[in-house]
């Protein structure tokens, strides 16, 4: 987890989080911050183990903490945030010495976290991202665009 812990302290990474925070300052719905990233990472790790994927923890946490870093670009320039996040994540992965195979897995997980995948990290990132939403405790659930049947009203993990 050494590379992961270095990456999340990176100045550029922190700048992306600050931009997300500024864009979501008045947002009443779920935010895209470290709390969300940690929820996604922990869910993803549990689901990975339960599903028999056994994806290394550092890969899962890195993907989870990078998957929404480009959200501010969606707000400001209407660029799909999974594409923006993937583009912003790539130099960070290189800087912290993730090898090409690790980079590919992480970048695919970022890209697939919104549309899902048939297997692997993209599949569990999609599921974890959805399950991380605390609808059961949300003050804005009545205004939320999620259909009632998709809202997380029970804790599963």
N, C-alpha and C positions, 0 to 999 in steps of 0.2 A: 504493500500500500504506500510505499515511499514515494513513487512517482506521482500517484494520485494526490497525496498530501502536499507535494510541492506544486503541482498544477493548480490546485484550488487557492493557493496563496499568490499565484502569478498576478502581476499588475494588470495585464490585459484582461485576464479572466475576471478580476475584481471590477474592472471598468465595465465589462458586459453586464455584470450583475447590477451595478449602479444604474446603468441605462435601463435595464428591465424595471428596476424599482421606481425610477423616475416616471416611466411610461405607465406604470400600474398604480401610481400614488392614490388615485381616486377610484380604482377598480374595486367593486364590491364582491366580485366573484373570486374564485381561487387564483392565487398569485403564483408566479413562476420565480421562486426564490430558493434559497438553500434549504428551507424547511420542506418544500415540495420535493426538491432533489433528493434529500435524505429519505423521505418517505418512499419515493420511487425506488431508490437503491435498495433499501431494506426489503421491500416487497419483492423486487426482482430477484434478490439473492435467495429469499425463501422459496419463491416459485421455481427458480432454477434448480435448487436442491430437490424439491419435491417432485419435479418433472424429470429428474435424471439428466439434466443438461450439464451440470457441474461446471459452469462457466466460472473462471477465476474471479474471486471477489473484487480484485483491483480493476478488472475489465468492466464488471457490472457497475461498480461505483463511479468509475470514470465516465462511462456512458451516461449514467443517470445524472451526473453533475454537469454534463455538457449538453444534454438533449434539448434544453430550452434557452441556451445562452444567447441565441439570436432572436428571441421573442421581440425585442425592441425594434428590430428591423421590420418585422411584420406590422407593428404599430405605425412606424414612421414612413415606411416605403412600400408597404403591402407585399413584401417578399415572404413567401411561406417560411415560417420560422424553423421548420425542420431543415430546409435547404440552407438558410442563413446560419443556423447552428452548426451544421456539418462543415460549412466553409470556414467558420471561425474556429472550430475545434481542430481542424487538420494541423495548422502550424503549432498549436499547443501540444498535440500528441507527438509531433516530431521533436519539439523542444525538450520534452521530458522522456525521450528515448523509448517510446512505444514502437515495437518493430512493425514492419509492413503488414503482417498478418493480424496483429492486435489492432492496428489502425483500421484495417478493413472491417473487422468485426464491430468495432466501436462506431465507426462512421455509418455502417449499415444499420446498426441499432438506433442511431439518431434519426436517420432518414425514415426508418420503418415505425417509429414510435407513434405516428399518427394514423398510419394506414394498416399496420399489422403485417405479419409475415406468416408463412406456413410453419416455420420452425425457428429455433435458435433465439438469439438475443432480441431480434426485432419482434418476435412473437411475445416474449415475456415483457419487453419494454412497453409494448402497447397495452397489455393487460395490467401491468403495474401502474402505468400512468393513469389509467382509468380508475383503478381501485384506490389510488392515493387520494382521491377526492373525498373529503369528509362531509358529504351531503347531509348526513344524519345530524350534523352540528352546525349547519350553515344558516346564517341569518338572511341570506339572499336566495334561498332555495326556491322561493315562489317566483322570482324574476328570472331564474336560470333557464337558459334555452335547452338544457338537456331534457329529453323526455323522461317522464316520471319513472318509467320502467328501467331506465339506465342509471338512475341516481342511487348512490350507495347509502342505503338507509340502515344497513347492518354492517358490523365489523366482521370481516372474514379472516383477516390476518392481523 
